[in-house]
């Protein structure tokens, strides 16, 4: 429980206690007025703290999907890299892109496209643990941080997501015609990658999945982790046409 939650719980407890005193103890009119003022200020304090929490959520939550936003992801990824230097547990990163999403928008409209994004976000939430971080990276791209997860565990989560997307009925308009391409990268304690470099590894793997036919997961084999297929910018652009 964080400090704000402690403050709210403490203020609520005080509020309840004072109300109980007012109801049970015979007090003078002036004492009751004092209690009322305290209750009023306590409730106001709770409202202020709750409003602060609401505003904080607006800065880290993507309004369309309800997932964390890019800003929050960048911060958590940096924290995860710092953490691995202390306890040496690996973490995995999954980058996911909806296949042929431009065609969905062009054919069915942006409202239907937004619905696909919302459902995909729900799938991601249901496929990960409470300690994992799922965020909207940009457009139709999503990213997931999997703490304490090696390559094998990362594969299990990614394949679970692929299967769920394939089997999901998105709407009467789109049906089950939605797939995704996923790239997986794992960061080990002896790696020296920056945040941008580990994201690029997952991004390159995801584009390999696109290049290889879409609707699949690609990741560097454990014995060839630095051997990645180079995809040109022109090839990347053609995959979304």
Phi, psi and omega in degrees: 000132182275176186295323180295320179294322177297318179298314181297316180297318180295316180295321179295320179297315178300317179302312181295318182296316180295322177297320179296319179298315180301324184279331189257333186255135177287118183232161178284168179299318181294323178293320178296323178296320178296317178299318181299319179295321178296315179300317181298315181292324178296314178299319178298322179296317178300315180299320180296313181297317179297322179292322176298316178298321179298314180295322177298319179298324180296335181275346184239353184252134174287123187294332182281311188264340184080000175278172174293157181264179183299320181300314180294319179300314181302318180294315182291326178295318177298319178296322181293322177295321176295321182295319184295334178289339181267316186247356172068012176277134181288163169223156180243155182231127178246128174246126185238139177226133179288128181289138174055036184293326178301322179294324177299312179296316183292325184274316188250349179100161185288333177295320177292323176298318177298321179297321177298317179298318180296317181292319178299319178299320179296320178299315180300315180300322184282345183260358184240169179276169180292335181276349181280156181242116175252131183221154172274117186277329180158133179059237179260017179261137179232153181225146181227130172261127180245092179297149177055040181228119176279186184299320181296316178293324177296319177299318181299316179293315182297318180291328175296319178295315179303313181296320180294318180297315181300325187265358184274132174271106188283320178186171177296335181277310185273327181068225179257019186274042178235131174226172180220153174249133185237140173241139183237134173225142180241137182252119179256160189300334180267004176284156182238024183290148168275174177302315181296323183289321179290325175295319180296323178297316178292322180294316178298319178296321179296318178292331172296320177299318176298313184295333185268003177125358178070176179054050181199170176251137173233140178208153177290129175302151183301328182268359179223046188294337181261000182263098185241141176290127179279130178243124182287161179298323179296319179294320179300315181295322183293334182290342182255002182278000000 
